[in-house]
Amino acid sequence: MEIMRKNVVFATAALLAATVVHAQDPPPPAAQIRALFEAGQYQQVIEAAGQEAEPAILYAAVLSHQKLGATDQASSMAERLAALPPDSGWHFIGLSAGQLASNQLDAALESAQAAVTAAGALPQAHHQLGLVLARRQAWQEAATAFDREAELDPMEAYAFYYGGLSHYRANRPDLMAIRFERFLKLAPKAPERPEVVQIMRTIRGR
């Protein structure tokens, strides 16, 4: 009986310790979230956007909701970013993302430009600006924004994907091809890969 009691006490203590360790586990790093997003694991990205999630993960969740066509959820997640202090730049990124989701293109552009002004070294500020400009079909300006994002973060695959698309719409298939090649190297599991490969084959076949 004494041995059984000690075993129960030990098992209970181990369970409590495991629970404490699990409760103290840090949120997943941004690099892990990026890999999930690039692989099209949007729901996992969204699930990682808990209360303690850093702004970059919240923004990835906004983009994930958009990829899934969940406009209302994207707007709600963007509101969490918009609640951050304006001097971080994330406030304006959140504002712009929410406004873009609700098709307020003028307001979304103004907020995205404010994000770049407040935090020009933040790659996501340029990404958001590029998304707004692309929606407005200002292709050359969008390409410039995505290229700036790529300069700030050369590992961001979607800076090259959207930059490639924008350059193509701006009648620069040569610049598109360069960016698409980089995208394929950075995100080999991306859902957009078949589309990009097909476009590259078409361009090379000319």
Buried (B, 14 or more C-beta within 10 A) or exposed (E): EEEEEEEEEEEEEEEEEEEEEEEEEEBBEBEBBBBBBBBBBBEBBBEBBEEEBBBBBBBBBBBBBBBEEBBEBBBBBBBBBBEBEBEBBBBBBBBBBBBBBBEBBEBBBBBBBBBBEBBEEBBBBBBBBBBBBBBBEBBBBBBBBBBBBBEBBEEBBBBBBBBBBBBBBBEBBEBBBBBBBBBBEBBEEBEBBEEBEEBBEEBEEE
